């Protein structure tokens, strides 16, 4: 028996008024979501995903409108004709939104328990006592540890993952029938994301509600969704069960998105990632034919002149493509052949470029009232604690770990933006000063940095050419005319045309801004570039293009990278070596390929397990870390990971620092468990996963 259809959207068209004219942002959108199901909407930025969500809940901005002929039915009731007051009643009880940024959704001046209890009092008619009891119970359901104390905390006292659990609790306390999740895990670590995704799936199953999950992360959709809608430029490209759409994709855009994502263990030495070249069309001048034709590897003349209809296939899915039958039958093959596996790293020592010894950074803090009363010195924040590593010329060291592990602080210590408490840095066998202001121009030229958000690292008031020309003149000592010509060469090196030199950052897409930031970093011809989460804010197709660009520039110029990320698949693609960091210390170091096969540190094992794989048939080991990363002000004794370790072996983990264990082939693990025992335990899980 078919489950009840809770949400039925037909012929949804949404427009925005811009500069006196109306631009169509969503065209002919259809969806059916049944009770107990989660429907994912995926696509690049600007595809119309969030516009669909805000249209469904009647929360479009003032310059937006739903066009006549559109229909949104919730439990058979038409929503497009409802007024604001009627919709507010639904928002309170039946339809709930979980936003991307939990901090923005919570009132910073009210305790989270009171915020949840207020919803229970207002919408469920509970008294204060029952509302507070319901808040504690709901916090327990979303797996917040010690919910009785959490209700008395303010939002700023909670981690990002805890804040997101609070927002989910606020959405679910009225037991809504429809939940809309707008990128709810985008800002979270993969370990926290994995727990939240498990929670969402379990709660939807338990409450038999329906959910619309909006994301650009195909791995997340594969893990939690039953159905998926692929959107591009405001139109549906594909719609069907997750298994059919992802395992047997028949639209070139879906195929392109899936091939843009680096697979776990995939390396740059196996070839470039498949990126989708170009950018989505302008809403002002939509193409006459297929909106994807300009970027499609399978496009023919018909694709540019005739708009394809959204067709039903015999398998019960929808696709908008003139050539889907050729792709489905195998006559047209646009999936690139997988290259043969090759040796992941040349296991030959190269010239040492950077050497970091005993790198330490302790931040001083003000004494608490209790410390003042007791006359105690305040415990420092031990952000980085005795880290040692080296980087070879032309190689990439990947640095991974959760937020709060010390990765970014370590990068700032190396580049000189933060002064170290202890330790030494050698660049090309020359010791360099702690503060960037005390370093010579030669050292500044040899070390550059690419930041996570190019929006914040580019000056909005200077043209692209001016921003690239400055390091050429100051650090490379070029004359103005010579620097101007070099700007064009650098732009071409990052696949941008010469006319970009006269543009301002506000005229560029996110991927184009990051390319400009990369060109600027290479302007001084550095030996080392520190890349701090350079692709985490980008769509998967743009991410693939940027990773390919970094790999090509490294090969051409023999530049070394320190590549920082929380995504092991991304790091694994670009890195020759990987270091895993937790609470200010390194816990595993080895060749890139070695870290994806047992033995690995239990923390690395959890990071790998948490990565959402864009394959619905993939069976995860499901190792979930409980609790948040401890405060670097109050570090655990013994092994710093023992409070969350799923393989803790006893009191020795709580009292003694773990030793470094060496497999004799350049793979080092810091753990009390012998390597052969780790190997045996973890190999059993791998074999069980492979056979399931």
C-alpha positions as a printed Julia matrix, in Angstrom:
692×3 Matrix{Float64}:
  0.0    0.0     0.0
  1.39   3.39   -1.02
  2.19   5.83    1.75
  0.21   9.06    2.04
  1.45  11.96   -0.09
  2.04  14.83    2.34
  3.46  17.38   -0.1
  2.45  17.67   -3.74
  3.99  20.47   -5.82
  2.9   21.01   -9.44
  3.96  23.54  -12.08
  5.74  25.73   -9.53
  7.13  28.88  -11.12
  8.84  31.54   -9.0
 10.09  34.97  -10.12
 12.01  37.83   -8.5
 11.71  41.51   -9.34
 15.19  42.88  -10.15
 15.9   46.36  -11.56
 12.29  46.83  -12.61
 11.93  43.48  -14.38
 10.85  39.98  -13.36
 13.4   37.15  -13.57
 12.17  33.54  -13.49
 14.26  31.68  -10.86
 12.29  28.39  -10.79
 10.46  26.93  -13.79
  7.93  24.11  -13.87
  8.98  22.43  -10.61
  7.19  19.23   -9.57
  7.56  17.09   -6.43
  5.73  14.48   -4.39
  6.91  13.6    -0.89
  5.29  10.76    1.04
  5.0   10.22    4.77
  8.2    8.72    6.19
 10.3    9.7     3.17
 13.12  12.21    2.78
 13.42  13.93   -0.6
 16.74  15.58   -1.41
 17.18  18.52   -3.75
 20.72  18.88   -5.1
 22.43  21.21   -7.52
 25.02  23.94   -7.73
 24.62  27.36   -6.11
 21.98  29.35   -7.96
 20.08  26.28   -9.16
 16.92  27.31   -7.29
 17.01  24.83   -4.39
 16.44  27.35   -1.58
 13.89  29.29   -3.65
 11.78  26.11   -3.88
 11.96  25.68   -0.1
 10.99  29.27    0.71
  8.16  29.14   -1.84
  6.74  25.98   -0.24
  6.59  27.54    3.22
  5.37  30.89    1.86
  8.42  32.79    2.98
  9.71  34.38   -0.22
 11.42  37.76    0.05
  9.36  40.89   -0.72
 10.6   40.98   -4.32
  9.6   37.36   -4.98
  6.3   35.9    -6.17
  4.77  32.55   -7.03
  3.33  32.72  -10.55
 -0.29  31.91  -11.38
 -0.95  28.29  -12.21
  1.48  27.05   -9.54
  0.16  24.58   -6.99
  1.55  23.57   -3.58
 -0.7   21.14   -1.71
  0.05  20.04    1.85
 -2.11  17.12    3.0
 -4.47  18.01    0.16
 -4.75  21.66    1.21
 -3.67  24.36   -1.28
 -1.02  26.66    0.23
 -0.58  29.21   -2.56
 -3.94  30.82   -1.74
 -3.34  31.05    2.01
 -2.62  34.39    3.66
  0.25  35.2     6.02
 -1.71  34.5     9.24
 -2.91  31.11    8.02
  0.64  30.18    7.02
  1.97  31.26   10.42
 -0.32  28.71   12.05
  1.16  25.99    9.83
  4.73  27.19   10.53
  4.11  26.78   14.24
  2.82  23.23   14.2
  2.75  21.41   10.85
  5.67  22.66    8.72
  9.08  23.39   10.23
 12.34  24.73    8.81
 15.83  23.76   10.0
 18.18  26.46    8.64
 21.83  26.18    7.64
 23.14  28.47   10.38
 21.87  27.44   13.84
 23.59  30.39   15.54
 21.47  32.8    13.49
 18.27  30.88   14.34
 18.81  31.01   18.12
 18.3   34.06   20.34
 21.71  34.69   21.95
 20.18  36.33   25.05
 17.76  33.52   26.01
 18.68  30.1    27.38
 18.06  27.34   24.84
 15.72  25.47   27.17
 13.52  28.54   27.51
 13.47  29.01   23.73
 12.24  25.43   23.29
  9.75  25.69   26.16
  8.32  28.9    24.66
  7.37  26.97   21.5
  5.68  24.28   23.6
  3.71  26.88   25.59
  2.64  28.95   22.58
  1.8   26.21   20.08
  0.94  23.24   22.32
 -0.74  25.15   25.18
  1.5   23.66   27.89
  2.08  25.28   31.27
  5.61  26.28   32.32
  6.33  23.06   34.21
  5.19  20.75   31.41
  6.92  22.88   28.76
 10.26  22.68   30.58
  9.81  18.92   31.02
  9.04  18.59   27.3
 12.19  20.6    26.48
 14.38  18.25   28.53
 12.73  15.22   26.92
 13.2   16.64   23.41
 16.87  17.44   24.06
 17.29  13.82   25.08
 15.67  12.64   21.84
 18.16  14.62   19.75
 20.97  12.99   21.76
 22.22  16.01   23.68
 24.27  14.74   26.62
 22.95  15.78   30.05
 19.8   17.53   28.75
 18.86  18.66   32.28
 21.85  21.01   32.3
 21.73  21.95   28.61
 18.36  23.66   29.09
 20.1   26.28   31.26
 22.81  27.14   28.73
 22.95  30.02   26.29
 23.61  29.36   22.57
 27.2   30.63   22.74
 27.97  28.0    25.38
 27.23  25.2    22.91
 29.3   23.81   20.04
 28.07  24.02   16.45
 26.83  20.43   16.54
 24.98  21.01   19.82
 23.41  24.2    18.43
 22.17  22.26   15.39
 20.66  19.6    17.66
 18.84  22.37   19.58
 17.41  23.8    16.33
 16.27  20.31   15.27
 14.62  19.86   18.69
 12.84  23.21   18.24
 11.57  22.05   14.85
 10.36  18.66   16.1
  8.78  19.49   19.47
  5.38  20.16   17.86
  5.68  16.88   15.92
  5.36  18.52   12.49
  4.34  16.5     9.47
  6.78  18.23    7.1
 10.37  19.17    7.87
 12.39  21.36    5.49
 16.15  21.14    6.03
 18.2   23.81    4.25
 21.88  22.7     4.25
 21.62  21.77    7.98
 25.09  20.17    8.21
 27.13  22.3     5.79
 29.11  24.1     8.5
 29.76  21.01   10.62
 32.69  18.58   10.81
 32.18  15.24    9.08
 32.08  13.44   12.44
 29.34  15.74   13.77
 27.56  15.68   10.4
 27.43  11.88   10.48
 25.74  11.87   13.89
 23.24  14.59   12.84
 22.37  12.7     9.64
 21.77   9.48   11.59
 19.59  11.48   13.98
 17.5   13.06   11.2
 16.9    9.69    9.52
 15.91   8.03   12.81
 13.55  10.86   13.84
 11.78  10.95   10.46
 11.29   7.17   10.62
 10.07   7.38   14.22
  7.62  10.26   13.67
  6.56   9.17   10.17
  6.92  12.75    9.01
  8.17  13.81    5.57
 11.27  15.89    4.88
 12.7   18.01    2.1
 16.5   18.04    2.36
 18.33  20.8     0.42
 22.07  20.4    -0.09
 24.93  20.54   -2.59
 26.49  17.44   -0.98
 25.59  14.34   -2.99
 27.1   12.06   -0.34
 24.64  13.36    2.25
 21.71  12.69   -0.09
 22.93   9.14   -0.75
 23.12   8.51    3.0
 19.73   9.8     4.22
 17.34  10.38    1.31
 14.84   8.07   -0.38
 14.23  10.28   -3.4
 16.37  12.95   -5.1
 15.61  15.86   -7.41
 18.57  17.25   -9.38
 18.13  20.95  -10.24
 20.05  23.2   -12.61
 19.34  26.84  -13.52
 15.87  26.67  -11.94
 14.75  23.48  -13.71
 14.53  19.81  -12.76
 17.11  17.76  -14.65
 16.41  14.4   -13.0
 14.02  13.0   -10.4
 13.7    9.52   -8.96
 14.82   7.13   -6.25
 18.3    7.82   -4.93
 19.46   4.36   -5.98
 18.34   4.8    -9.59
 19.5    8.41  -10.03
 22.93   7.91   -8.42
 23.82   4.33   -9.39
 22.45   4.54  -12.95
 22.53   8.27  -13.82
 21.09   9.11  -17.25
 21.36  12.9   -17.26
 24.76  14.41  -18.22
 24.53  16.94  -15.36
 24.01  14.23  -12.73
 26.89  12.25  -14.25
 29.08  15.37  -14.15
 28.29  16.09  -10.51
 29.02  12.52   -9.42
 32.31  12.41  -11.32
 33.41  15.73   -9.81
 33.69  14.21   -6.34
 37.03  12.6    -5.39
 36.53   9.03   -4.21
 38.09   7.93   -0.94
 41.64   6.86   -1.75
 41.65   8.46   -5.22
 44.89  10.29   -5.99
 46.0   13.04   -8.36
 48.45  10.48   -9.75
 45.48   8.58  -11.2
 44.53  11.56  -13.34
 42.5   14.76  -13.12
 39.03  14.92  -11.59
 36.13  15.34  -14.0
 34.92  18.92  -13.57
 31.98  20.67  -15.26
 33.5   23.53  -17.22
 31.74  26.89  -17.46
 29.0   28.36  -15.26
 25.18  28.36  -15.14
 23.33  30.66  -17.58
 22.09  34.11  -16.64
 18.47  34.43  -15.5
 18.26  37.59  -17.61
 18.97  35.79  -20.87
 18.04  32.11  -20.47
 19.06  29.91  -23.42
 16.5   28.98  -26.05
 17.16  25.26  -25.81
 18.4   23.13  -22.91
 19.7   25.25  -20.03
 22.64  22.83  -19.58
 23.65  22.67  -23.26
 26.54  25.15  -23.01
 28.31  22.92  -20.45
 27.11  19.5   -21.62
 29.63  17.05  -23.15
 26.8   15.32  -25.03
 25.15  18.41  -26.54
 24.17  18.38  -30.22
 22.53  21.08  -32.37
 19.02  20.16  -31.18
 20.05  20.82  -27.56
 20.77  24.48  -28.37
 17.52  25.14  -30.24
 14.82  22.97  -28.62
 13.96  22.86  -24.92
 13.71  19.24  -23.7
 10.56  18.16  -21.86
 10.59  16.49  -18.45
  9.99  12.89  -19.56
  8.85   9.82  -17.62
 11.08   6.78  -18.05
  9.78   3.23  -17.83
 11.55   2.95  -14.43
  9.33   5.57  -12.81
 11.81   8.41  -12.82
 11.9   11.77  -14.61
 14.63  13.2   -16.82
 14.98  16.35  -18.93
 17.38  15.49  -21.76
 17.1   14.93  -25.51
 19.64  12.09  -25.38
 18.75  10.24  -22.18
 17.71   7.07  -24.05
 21.11   6.88  -25.78
 22.85   7.24  -22.41
 20.55   4.69  -20.77
 21.1    2.09  -23.51
 24.86   2.6   -23.5
 24.99   3.88  -27.09
 26.23   7.24  -25.76
 28.9    6.89  -23.07
 29.88  10.14  -21.37
 31.26   8.51  -18.22
 35.07   8.72  -18.48
 37.05   5.53  -18.16
 38.68   4.96  -14.8
 42.43   5.04  -15.16
 44.46   2.13  -13.94
 45.7    2.36  -10.39
 49.27   3.54  -10.05
 51.81   3.88   -7.28
 50.38   6.53   -5.02
 53.62   8.2    -3.98
 57.15   7.98   -5.24
 58.7    6.62   -2.09
 61.9    8.51   -2.64
 63.17  11.19   -0.33
 63.29  14.6    -1.95
 65.02  17.74   -0.81
 63.65  19.02    2.51
 61.92  22.39    2.16
 60.22  23.06    5.5
 61.04  21.66    8.92
 58.8   22.3    11.94
 60.09  21.29   15.38
 58.23  21.33   18.71
 55.73  23.87   17.37
 53.74  25.14   20.34
 51.13  27.83   20.86
 49.46  28.49   24.21
 46.99  31.36   24.37
 46.68  33.21   27.66
 43.2   33.81   29.06
 41.73  35.89   31.86
 41.22  34.22   35.21
 37.73  33.04   36.06
 36.09  34.28   39.27
 36.83  30.93   40.95
 40.51  31.15   39.92
 40.69  34.66   41.37
 39.14  33.5    44.67
 41.47  30.5    44.87
 44.51  32.5    43.79
 45.2   30.14   40.88
 46.85  31.02   37.61
 44.5   30.65   34.63
 45.01  27.52   32.55
 46.15  28.51   29.03
 44.48  27.36   25.82
 46.94  24.8    24.45
 46.0   25.15   20.79
 49.16  23.54   19.36
 51.34  21.36   21.56
 54.75  20.08   20.44
 54.09  19.37   16.76
 56.92  18.08   14.53
 56.84  17.48   10.79
 58.59  18.24    7.51
 57.55  19.12    3.97
 59.61  18.11    0.94
 60.07  20.25   -2.14
 57.25  19.86   -4.65
 55.21  17.64   -2.31
 51.85  18.12   -0.57
 51.33  17.51    3.13
 47.64  17.13    3.95
 46.53  18.2     7.42
 43.17  16.87    8.63
 41.14  16.99   11.82
 37.95  18.38   13.31
 37.33  22.03   14.09
 39.26  22.88   17.24
 42.06  20.4    16.5
 44.59  23.2    15.89
 44.99  22.98   12.09
 44.38  26.65   11.32
 46.42  27.84   14.31
 49.32  25.7    13.09
 49.07  27.22    9.61
 49.06  30.75   11.07
 52.16  29.91   13.13
 54.0   28.74   10.01
 53.0   31.73    7.9
 53.78  34.11   10.79
 50.32  35.59   11.41
 50.39  34.18   14.97
 53.53  34.2    17.13
 54.61  30.86   18.51
 55.09  30.1    22.2
 57.89  27.63   21.48
 59.44  25.71   18.61
 61.41  26.42   15.47
 60.72  26.68   11.74
 63.34  26.12    9.06
 62.67  27.09    5.46
 65.32  25.75    3.04
 67.53  25.04    6.1
 67.33  28.67    7.33
 65.58  29.42   10.63
 62.83  32.01   10.22
 61.38  34.45   12.72
 58.06  33.97   14.47
 56.35  37.24   13.46
 55.64  37.85    9.77
 56.59  41.53   10.21
 60.13  40.51   11.19
 60.65  38.24    8.19
 62.65  39.32    5.16
 61.07  40.02    1.78
 62.74  36.85    0.45
 61.04  34.7     3.11
 57.69  36.41    2.48
 58.05  35.69   -1.23
 58.8   32.0    -0.59
 55.74  31.35    1.65
 52.2   32.29    0.61
 48.71  31.36    1.77
 45.33  30.64    0.16
 42.43  31.19    2.56
 39.09  29.4     2.84
 36.93  32.36    1.86
 38.24  34.38   -1.11
 35.47  36.91   -0.48
 37.3   38.0     2.67
 40.85  37.73    1.31
 40.3   39.9    -1.79
 39.99  43.69   -1.56
 36.56  44.6    -3.0
 37.81  48.06   -4.06
 40.78  46.89   -6.16
 40.63  45.21   -9.54
 41.87  41.66  -10.0
 44.9   42.97  -11.88
 45.83  45.4    -9.11
 45.66  42.66   -6.48
 47.89  40.27   -8.43
 50.28  43.03   -9.49
 51.03  44.13   -5.91
 53.0   40.98   -4.83
 54.73  40.96   -8.22
 56.12  44.44   -7.58
 56.72  44.18   -3.82
 58.01  40.61   -3.54
 59.16  39.65   -7.04
 60.65  43.15   -7.53
 59.17  43.6   -11.01
 58.72  46.94  -12.73
 55.16  48.11  -13.41
 55.05  47.18  -17.12
 56.65  43.79  -16.56
 54.25  43.07  -13.69
 51.26  44.04  -15.85
 52.25  41.43  -18.44
 52.87  38.82  -15.73
 49.31  39.4   -14.43
 47.93  38.15  -17.76
 50.21  35.11  -17.7
 49.09  34.21  -14.17
 45.42  34.64  -15.08
 45.86  32.27  -18.02
 47.64  29.81  -15.72
 44.48  29.63  -13.56
 42.21  29.38  -16.64
 40.91  32.97  -16.59
 40.95  35.27  -19.6
 42.93  38.52  -19.77
 39.84  40.73  -19.37
 39.44  39.49  -15.78
 42.32  41.82  -14.85
 39.97  44.82  -15.08
 37.14  43.23  -13.09
 36.37  43.7    -9.4
 35.82  40.75   -7.0
 32.09  41.52   -6.8
 31.77  40.64  -10.49
 33.17  37.12  -10.03
 31.68  33.79   -8.95
 33.03  31.96   -5.9
 35.17  29.66   -8.03
 36.56  32.58  -10.05
 37.46  34.45   -6.85
 39.36  31.43   -5.57
 41.24  31.19   -8.88
 42.26  34.84   -8.49
 43.44  34.09   -4.93
 45.51  31.18   -6.28
 47.03  33.37   -9.01
 47.96  35.97   -6.4
 49.55  33.31   -4.18
 51.72  32.13   -7.1
 52.71  35.69   -8.09
 55.91  35.71   -6.02
 56.87  32.23   -7.33
 56.83  30.73   -3.81
 58.38  27.46   -2.73
 55.53  26.74   -0.27
 51.82  27.6    -0.29
 49.57  26.93    2.7
 46.02  26.14    1.54
 43.54  26.54    4.43
 40.25  24.84    3.43
 40.48  26.38   -0.07
 37.61  24.37   -1.59
 35.23  23.76    1.34
 32.95  26.68    0.39
 32.72  25.71   -3.3
 30.26  23.56   -5.26
 31.55  20.08   -6.09
 32.04  20.88   -9.79
 34.0   24.05   -8.97
 35.89  22.18   -6.24
 37.06  19.61   -8.8
 38.3   22.35  -11.14
 40.24  24.08   -8.33
 41.82  20.8    -7.16
 42.86  20.02  -10.74
 44.32  23.51  -11.04
 46.35  23.15   -7.82
 47.66  19.75   -8.96
 48.67  21.11  -12.38
 50.37  24.22  -10.98
 52.3   22.07   -8.51
 53.52  19.81  -11.3
 54.49  22.78  -13.49
 56.26  24.8   -10.78
 57.41  22.15   -8.27
 55.7   24.08   -5.46
 55.05  22.43   -2.09
 51.65  22.65   -0.38
 50.36  22.29    3.13
 46.72  21.47    2.4
 44.32  21.82    5.34
 40.84  20.3     5.32
 38.36  18.3     7.37
 37.49  16.23    4.26
 39.77  13.19    4.0
 38.67  12.37    0.44
 39.69  15.84   -0.79
 42.97  15.73    1.14
 43.67  12.21   -0.08
 43.33  13.3    -3.7
 45.93  16.08   -3.52
 48.27  14.98   -0.7
 51.42  12.89   -0.95
 51.56  12.62    2.84
 48.82  13.12    5.43
 49.03  14.17    9.07
 46.0   13.69   11.33
 45.64  16.27   14.1
 43.55  16.19   17.28
 43.57  18.62   20.21
 46.83  20.28   19.21
 48.84  17.1    18.57
 49.53  14.82   15.61
 48.18  11.29   15.99
 49.01   9.75   12.63
 51.4   10.58    9.79
 51.97   8.61    6.62
 51.84   8.35    2.84
 48.44   9.33    1.47
 47.5    5.86    0.27
 48.51   4.2     3.56
 46.02   6.21    5.61
 43.04   4.66    3.81
 43.96   1.07    4.62
 44.37  -0.6     8.05
 46.03  -0.08   10.37
 44.97   3.46   11.12
 44.53   5.43   14.32
 41.05   5.03   15.85
 40.48   8.76   15.26
 41.4    8.43   11.58
 39.15   5.38   11.4
 36.24   7.48   12.71
 36.97  10.3    10.24
 36.95   7.85    7.32
 33.75   6.2     8.55
 31.99   9.57    8.8
 32.61  10.63    5.18
 29.27  10.61    3.3
 29.87   8.58    0.13
 27.71   9.47   -2.94
 26.79   5.83   -3.44
 23.54   4.55   -1.86
 24.82   0.96   -2.03
 27.86   1.8     0.1
 27.74   0.22    3.56
 29.55   2.31    6.17
 31.39   0.95    9.21
 29.24   3.46   11.18
 31.83   4.45   13.77
 30.33   7.51   15.42
 32.27   9.65   17.89
 30.19  10.58   20.91
 30.52  13.99   22.53
 32.4   17.08   21.43
 36.13  17.67   21.21
 37.31  18.63   24.75
 38.42  22.15   25.6
 42.13  22.84   24.97
 42.03  24.66   28.34
 41.26  21.43   30.16
 42.96  18.63   28.27
 42.33  14.96   29.12
 45.19  13.16   30.83
 46.95  10.32   29.05
 45.85   9.99   25.44
 43.92  13.11   24.5
 41.52  11.05   22.41
 40.54   8.58   25.14
 37.32  10.43   26.1
 35.83   9.68   22.65
 37.83   6.65   21.5
 35.73   3.64   20.41
 38.78   1.37   20.86
 39.89   2.47   24.33
 41.62  -0.49   26.03
 41.63   0.6    29.67
 43.24   2.8    32.31
 46.52   3.09   30.4
 44.72   5.29   27.84
 43.62   7.64   30.64
 46.94   7.94   32.44
 49.85   7.56   30.0
 50.78   9.38   26.81
 50.58   6.95   23.88
 53.84   6.04   22.09
 54.55   6.57   18.4
 54.47   3.25   16.55
 56.34   2.86   13.23
 55.46   0.25   10.59
 58.95   0.63    9.07
 57.62   2.09    5.81
 57.02   5.7     6.79
 53.65   5.21    8.52
 53.48   6.4    12.14
 50.56   5.98   14.58
 50.37   7.39   18.11
 48.4    4.78   20.07
 48.67   2.34   22.98
 47.3   -0.45   20.78
 50.06  -2.31   18.88
 49.87  -1.93   15.09
 49.28  -5.63   14.5
 46.26  -5.57   16.87
 44.85  -2.45   15.18
 45.37  -4.15   11.83
 43.47  -7.26   12.9
 40.53  -5.38   14.43
 40.11  -2.96   11.57
 40.62  -5.55    8.83
 37.66  -7.5    10.21
 35.44  -4.45    9.78
 36.71  -3.82    6.26
 36.02  -7.44    5.27
 32.55  -7.32    6.83
 31.8   -4.12    4.92
 33.01  -5.61    1.63
 30.86  -8.74    2.03
 27.68  -6.86    2.97
